[in-house]
């Protein structure tokens, strides 16, 4: 898994982040770009040697990858990029439908203006991120946005459960597909941005029903992407959603 000279230079030049965060960003970007494929092993010694750093920040960078679901630790073997099955992806998708609807409803009922302003701040950072070079940053901001929406609701148990589900949802695989299909990139990311705006507007208005509807519509769009981009069978998504009592229709 060779790393470019540009990747090494980023570690030397960007001092605003810790070394472990820089290593995380480099590996994160390579996974989204498809340079590191699902199932590939991320060897500490190899990465440390290529970047000219010690093992400690590499290990910490890998820990960060594991914490956001971009890598998994296999006992006695090391760290690798996950290769989730269609059923596992469908299970995470169904749980996101359930949790994000509940989280958006709670957010609309319990929001404070400072929290709404924070959601808008994240959206402002996301605005205009439509290029291949933006995708690593965009994925992290999108994840931050969704977690912030759940946080506005004020239910810490829901926050913890949602984080676990997010760690098992392969959003990075969707971004990786877009990275390889640039004809779809700009429209898909622009649509995602507009869906986020609609959700924040419903939360700020205190309309719990509308907020839940916007959240469900947004996750349904991710379901369409799972079918179109990753070839996840529609019937598996439907089965997992209905097993949780969720009405299911992707409109396709």
C-alpha positions as CSV (number, residue, x, y, z in Angstrom):
1,X,0.0,0.0,0.0
2,X,2.5,2.7,-1.2
3,X,1.9,6.2,0.0
4,X,2.8,9.1,-2.2
5,X,5.4,11.8,-1.7
6,X,2.5,14.3,-1.4
7,X,1.1,12.3,1.5
8,X,4.4,12.5,3.3
9,X,4.6,16.3,2.7
10,X,1.3,16.8,4.2
11,X,2.6,15.4,7.5
12,X,5.5,17.8,7.4
13,X,3.5,20.9,6.4
14,X,0.2,20.7,8.2
15,X,0.9,21.5,11.8
16,X,-2.6,22.3,12.9
17,X,-3.4,18.6,13.4
18,X,-1.7,16.0,15.5
19,X,0.4,13.4,13.8
20,X,-2.1,10.7,14.5
21,X,-4.8,12.8,12.9
22,X,-2.7,13.4,9.8
23,X,-2.1,9.7,9.5
24,X,-5.8,9.1,9.9
25,X,-6.5,11.7,7.1
26,X,-4.1,10.1,4.7
27,X,-5.4,6.6,5.2
28,X,-9.0,7.9,5.2
29,X,-8.5,9.5,1.9
30,X,-6.8,6.4,0.4
31,X,-9.7,4.2,1.4
32,X,-12.3,6.6,0.0
33,X,-10.3,6.9,-3.2
34,X,-10.3,3.1,-3.5
35,X,-6.5,2.8,-3.2
36,X,-7.0,0.5,-0.3
37,X,-9.7,-2.0,-1.0
38,X,-12.2,-3.8,1.4
39,X,-10.5,-6.6,3.1
40,X,-6.9,-5.1,2.7
41,X,-4.7,-5.2,5.8
42,X,-3.3,-2.0,7.2
43,X,0.1,-3.0,8.6
44,X,1.6,-0.7,11.2
45,X,5.2,-1.4,10.3
46,X,4.6,-0.8,6.6
47,X,2.8,2.5,7.2
48,X,5.4,3.7,9.7
49,X,8.2,2.9,7.3
50,X,6.5,4.6,4.3
51,X,5.7,7.8,6.3
52,X,9.0,7.9,8.2
53,X,7.3,8.0,11.6
54,X,7.3,5.9,14.7
55,X,4.8,3.1,15.4
56,X,2.9,5.0,18.1
57,X,1.2,7.6,16.0
58,X,0.4,5.0,13.3
59,X,-1.2,2.8,15.9
60,X,-3.2,5.8,17.2
61,X,-4.2,6.7,13.6
62,X,-5.4,3.2,13.1
63,X,-7.4,3.5,16.3
64,X,-9.1,6.5,14.9
65,X,-10.0,4.6,11.7
66,X,-11.5,1.8,13.8
67,X,-13.5,4.3,15.8
68,X,-15.3,5.6,12.7
69,X,-15.8,2.2,11.1
70,X,-13.2,2.6,8.4
71,X,-11.2,-0.3,9.8
72,X,-11.6,-3.2,12.1
73,X,-9.3,-5.0,14.5
74,X,-9.0,-8.8,14.0
75,X,-7.6,-10.5,17.2
76,X,-4.0,-11.7,16.7
77,X,-4.0,-10.6,13.1
78,X,-4.1,-6.8,12.9
79,X,-6.2,-4.1,11.3
80,X,-8.0,-4.3,8.0
81,X,-10.5,-2.4,5.9
82,X,-13.9,-4.0,6.6
83,X,-15.7,-6.0,3.9
84,X,-19.3,-6.0,5.1
85,X,-21.8,-8.4,3.7
86,X,-25.0,-7.3,2.0
87,X,-27.0,-8.4,5.0
88,X,-24.8,-6.4,7.4
89,X,-25.1,-3.3,5.3
90,X,-28.9,-3.7,5.1
91,X,-29.1,-4.1,8.9
92,X,-27.1,-0.9,9.5
93,X,-29.3,0.9,6.9
94,X,-32.6,-0.2,8.6
95,X,-31.3,0.9,12.0
96,X,-30.3,4.3,10.6
97,X,-33.9,4.7,9.3
98,X,-35.2,4.0,12.8
99,X,-32.7,6.0,14.8
100,X,-32.4,9.1,12.5
101,X,-36.2,9.5,12.4
102,X,-36.4,9.4,16.2
103,X,-33.3,11.6,16.5
104,X,-34.6,14.2,14.2
105,X,-38.0,14.3,15.9
106,X,-36.3,14.7,19.3
107,X,-34.1,17.4,17.9
108,X,-37.0,19.4,16.7
109,X,-38.7,19.1,20.1
110,X,-35.7,20.0,22.2
111,X,-33.5,22.2,20.0
112,X,-31.8,25.3,21.3
113,X,-30.8,28.1,19.0
114,X,-27.1,27.6,19.8
115,X,-27.4,23.9,18.7
116,X,-29.2,24.9,15.5
117,X,-26.4,27.4,14.8
118,X,-23.9,24.6,15.3
119,X,-25.7,22.5,12.7
120,X,-25.6,25.5,10.3
121,X,-21.9,26.0,11.0
122,X,-21.3,22.4,9.9
123,X,-23.4,22.9,6.8
124,X,-21.5,26.1,6.0
125,X,-18.2,24.1,6.0
126,X,-19.8,21.5,3.7
127,X,-21.1,24.1,1.2
128,X,-19.3,23.8,-2.2
129,X,-17.4,20.6,-1.4
130,X,-18.1,18.9,-4.7
131,X,-14.8,17.7,-6.0
132,X,-12.7,14.6,-5.6
133,X,-10.3,16.4,-3.4
134,X,-13.1,17.3,-1.0
135,X,-14.4,13.8,-0.4
136,X,-12.4,12.8,2.7
137,X,-13.3,16.1,4.4
138,X,-16.9,15.9,3.3
139,X,-17.4,12.4,4.7
140,X,-16.1,13.5,8.1
141,X,-18.3,16.6,8.1
142,X,-21.3,14.6,7.0
143,X,-20.8,12.1,9.9
144,X,-20.3,15.0,12.3
145,X,-23.5,16.6,11.0
146,X,-25.6,13.4,11.6
147,X,-24.2,12.9,15.0
148,X,-24.8,16.5,15.9
149,X,-28.5,16.2,14.9
150,X,-28.8,13.2,17.3
151,X,-27.0,15.2,20.0
152,X,-29.5,18.0,19.8
153,X,-32.3,15.6,20.9
154,X,-30.6,15.3,24.3
155,X,-30.8,11.5,24.7
156,X,-27.3,10.2,25.4
157,X,-28.3,6.5,25.1
158,X,-29.5,7.3,21.6
159,X,-26.3,9.1,20.8
160,X,-24.2,6.0,21.9
161,X,-26.4,3.6,19.9
162,X,-26.3,5.8,16.8
163,X,-22.5,6.0,16.9
164,X,-22.3,2.2,17.0
165,X,-24.7,2.0,14.0
166,X,-22.7,4.7,12.1
167,X,-19.6,2.8,12.6
168,X,-21.1,-0.2,10.8
169,X,-22.7,1.7,7.9
170,X,-20.5,1.7,4.8
171,X,-20.8,5.3,3.8
172,X,-17.2,5.3,2.8
173,X,-18.0,2.7,0.2
174,X,-20.6,5.0,-1.3
175,X,-18.0,7.8,-1.4
176,X,-15.5,5.5,-2.9
177,X,-18.0,4.6,-5.7
178,X,-18.5,8.3,-6.4
179,X,-14.8,8.8,-6.5
180,X,-14.6,6.3,-9.3
181,X,-17.7,7.7,-11.1
182,X,-17.1,11.4,-11.4
183,X,-20.1,11.9,-13.7
184,X,-22.3,11.3,-10.7
185,X,-20.3,13.1,-8.1
186,X,-21.4,16.7,-8.3
187,X,-25.2,16.1,-8.4
188,X,-25.1,13.4,-5.7
189,X,-23.2,15.6,-3.3
190,X,-25.3,18.7,-4.1
191,X,-28.5,16.7,-3.5
192,X,-27.1,15.5,-0.2
193,X,-26.3,19.1,0.9
194,X,-29.9,20.2,0.0
195,X,-31.3,17.3,2.0
196,X,-29.2,18.4,5.0
197,X,-30.5,21.9,4.7
198,X,-34.1,20.8,4.6
199,X,-33.6,18.7,7.8
200,X,-32.0,21.7,9.7
201,X,-34.9,24.0,8.6
202,X,-37.5,21.5,10.0
203,X,-35.5,21.2,13.3
204,X,-35.2,25.0,13.6
205,X,-38.9,25.4,13.0
206,X,-39.7,22.9,15.8
207,X,-41.7,20.7,13.4
208,X,-41.1,17.2,14.7
209,X,-43.1,15.4,12.1
210,X,-41.5,17.2,9.2
211,X,-38.0,16.7,10.7
212,X,-38.6,13.0,10.9
213,X,-39.9,12.9,7.3
214,X,-36.9,14.8,6.1
215,X,-34.5,12.4,8.0
216,X,-36.3,9.3,6.5
217,X,-36.3,10.8,3.0
218,X,-32.5,11.4,3.3
219,X,-31.8,7.9,4.5
220,X,-34.1,6.4,1.8
221,X,-31.9,8.2,-0.7
222,X,-28.9,6.5,0.8
223,X,-30.8,3.2,0.3
224,X,-31.2,4.0,-3.3
225,X,-27.5,4.6,-3.5
226,X,-26.8,1.3,-1.8
227,X,-28.9,-0.4,-4.5
228,X,-27.5,1.6,-7.5
229,X,-23.8,1.9,-6.4
230,X,-23.1,-1.2,-4.3
231,X,-25.6,-3.7,-5.8
232,X,-27.2,-4.3,-2.5
233,X,-30.5,-6.2,-3.3
234,X,-33.6,-4.1,-2.7
235,X,-35.4,-7.1,-1.1
236,X,-32.7,-7.4,1.6
237,X,-33.0,-3.7,2.5
238,X,-36.8,-4.1,2.6
239,X,-36.7,-7.2,4.7
240,X,-34.4,-5.7,7.3
241,X,-36.5,-2.5,7.4
242,X,-39.7,-4.3,7.8
243,X,-38.2,-6.5,10.5
244,X,-38.0,-3.3,12.6
245,X,-41.6,-2.3,11.8
246,X,-40.5,0.3,9.2
247,X,-42.6,1.0,6.2
248,X,-40.3,0.5,3.2
249,X,-40.4,2.0,-0.3
250,X,-37.4,3.3,-2.2
251,X,-39.5,4.6,-5.1
252,X,-37.6,2.5,-7.6
